[in-house]
Amino acid sequence: SVLGIDPHIDLTGLEIDLLLYPYLYGWAPGREEAVFNNFAESLELPSETEFIFTLRPGVKNSPIGPAADQELTSEDVKQSFIRRGTSITAPDKRFAFKIAGGAGAELLAPALITPDPYTFSFNMSEPFVPGVREMANPTWAMVSKVVMERYLYLSQDAFGAGPFMLDEFRGNERVVLTRNPMQELETPEALT
């Protein structure tokens, strides 16, 4: 039963969220490795605590909504991490707390580095073994900063840069998606 489709807040619509929003990368469970077929082109791990992402240029939001046709950048990734990591209803905040260097949500924003539009990085205070796997979790969707500023909740609305757009949402009754003409990203089935 799908109660909402806000990837950072509502866990009931995660299978739909995978189609509406981009993610840094996917995950191949049998091989236990990241699959770079989404927003990040690569991940560099200079140490056990440092993560440096190179983002794919040209990933654009759908042609509808407050961020219509706008390109996603490292600032959108940063704001998505902040929203996901500090949301009251976020299912697991351990990773966000490791990035922040403690349990204080106010410490997360300064820990996220955006030196240019296509680079996003952070350096945790200590290693977090499931960190690489955690970022492929459907709750870590990348949502435009403009959309997050306009909508406090996205439970029945979606304005993403994923391979599909939301056409209609009626919860358990009906969810209709249409192809996002702005994206050529691979769908989650391509991860196997």
C-alpha positions in Angstrom: 0.0 0.0 0.0 1.4 3.4 -1.1 0.7 6.2 1.3 3.1 8.7 -0.1 6.0 9.2 -2.5 8.3 11.5 -0.6 11.6 9.5 -0.8 13.2 11.2 2.2 10.2 10.8 4.5 7.7 8.1 3.4 8.9 4.5 3.0 5.8 3.1 1.4 6.5 4.5 -2.1 10.2 3.7 -2.5 9.7 1.4 -5.5 8.0 4.3 -7.3 10.6 6.9 -6.0 13.3 4.9 -7.8 11.6 5.8 -11.1 10.9 9.5 -10.3 14.2 10.6 -8.9 17.9 10.1 -9.7 20.3 8.6 -7.2 24.0 8.9 -7.0 24.3 5.3 -8.1 22.6 1.9 -8.0 23.7 -1.3 -6.3 24.2 -4.8 -7.6 23.2 -7.0 -4.5 24.7 -10.3 -5.8 28.1 -8.6 -6.6 27.9 -6.2 -3.7 29.1 -3.3 -5.8 28.0 0.2 -6.9 26.7 0.5 -10.4 27.3 4.0 -11.9 24.4 4.3 -14.3 22.7 7.2 -12.6 23.7 10.7 -11.4 27.3 10.1 -10.2 29.8 9.1 -12.9 32.3 7.9 -10.3 33.2 7.7 -6.6 36.7 8.2 -5.3 37.6 6.9 -1.8 41.0 8.4 -0.9 40.6 7.0 2.6 38.2 5.0 4.8 36.3 8.2 5.6 36.6 10.4 2.5 34.0 10.2 -0.4 34.4 12.3 -3.6 31.7 12.1 -6.2 32.0 13.3 -9.8 28.5 14.1 -11.0 27.2 13.5 -14.5 26.6 16.9 -16.3 23.2 17.4 -18.1 20.9 15.6 -15.6 17.8 17.8 -15.9 14.6 17.9 -14.0 11.4 17.0 -15.7 9.7 19.7 -17.9 7.1 20.3 -15.2 7.2 21.8 -11.7 9.2 24.5 -10.0 12.6 23.3 -11.2 11.4 22.5 -14.8 14.3 21.7 -17.2 16.9 22.9 -14.6 20.1 20.9 -14.3 20.9 19.1 -11.1 24.2 20.1 -9.4 26.2 19.3 -6.4 24.2 21.9 -4.4 21.1 19.8 -5.0 22.9 16.7 -3.8 24.0 18.6 -0.7 20.4 19.8 0.0 19.1 16.3 -0.5 21.6 14.9 2.0 20.6 17.5 4.5 16.9 16.9 4.0 17.3 13.1 4.2 19.7 13.2 7.1 17.7 15.6 9.3 14.2 14.6 8.5 12.3 13.7 11.6 10.9 10.6 9.9 14.1 9.4 8.2 14.3 5.7 8.8 18.0 5.6 9.8 20.2 8.6 10.6 23.4 6.7 11.5 25.1 7.6 8.2 24.2 11.2 8.4 25.5 11.4 11.9 28.8 9.9 10.8 29.1 12.5 8.1 28.2 15.3 10.6 30.7 13.9 13.1 28.0 13.5 15.8 24.3 13.4 16.5 23.8 17.1 15.8 21.8 17.8 12.7 23.2 21.3 12.6 26.7 19.8 11.8 25.6 18.1 8.6 25.5 21.1 6.3 29.1 22.3 6.9 30.4 18.7 6.4 29.1 18.5 2.8 31.4 20.0 0.3 30.4 21.4 -3.1 33.5 22.9 -4.7 31.9 23.1 -8.2 28.6 22.0 -9.8 29.8 18.5 -10.6 31.8 17.6 -7.4 30.3 16.6 -4.1 32.3 15.3 -1.2 32.4 14.7 2.5 34.9 13.4 5.1 33.4 11.4 8.0 34.9 11.6 11.5 35.2 7.8 11.6 34.7 5.0 9.1 31.1 3.7 8.5 31.4 0.3 6.8 27.9 0.3 5.2 28.4 3.9 3.9 28.9 3.0 0.2 25.9 0.6 0.2 23.8 3.1 2.2 23.9 5.8 -0.5 22.3 3.4 -3.0 19.3 3.0 -0.6 16.1 4.4 -2.2 15.7 6.9 0.7 18.8 8.8 -0.6 17.1 10.3 -3.7 18.4 13.5 -5.3 15.7 16.2 -5.3 16.2 19.7 -6.7 16.9 22.4 -4.0 14.2 24.5 -5.8 11.6 21.8 -5.3 12.5 21.3 -1.7 12.2 25.0 -1.0 8.8 25.1 -2.6 7.4 21.9 -1.1 7.8 20.9 2.5 6.4 17.5 1.7 6.3 15.6 -1.5 3.8 12.9 -0.4 1.5 13.2 -3.4 3.7 15.3 -5.7 7.0 14.5 -7.5 9.2 16.8 -9.5 12.3 14.8 -10.2 15.0 14.1 -12.7 14.4 10.4 -12.8 13.5 8.4 -15.9 9.7 8.9 -15.3 7.4 11.7 -14.2 4.3 11.5 -12.0 1.2 12.0 -14.0 -1.4 11.0 -11.3 -1.2 9.9 -7.7 -4.2 8.4 -5.9 -2.4 6.4 -3.3 -3.5 2.8 -3.1 -6.0 3.3 -5.9 -3.8 4.5 -8.8 -0.3 5.8 -9.6 0.3 6.8 -13.2 3.8 7.6 -14.5 5.0 8.9 -17.9 8.4 8.8 -19.5 10.6 11.9 -18.6 11.7 13.3 -22.0 14.6 15.1 -20.3 16.4 11.8 -19.2 18.0 8.8 -20.7 18.9 7.3 -17.3 18.6 3.5 -17.0 15.7 2.2 -15.0 16.4 0.1 -11.8 15.9 -3.1 -13.7 19.2 -2.4 -15.5 21.1 -3.0 -12.2 21.0 -6.8 -12.5 
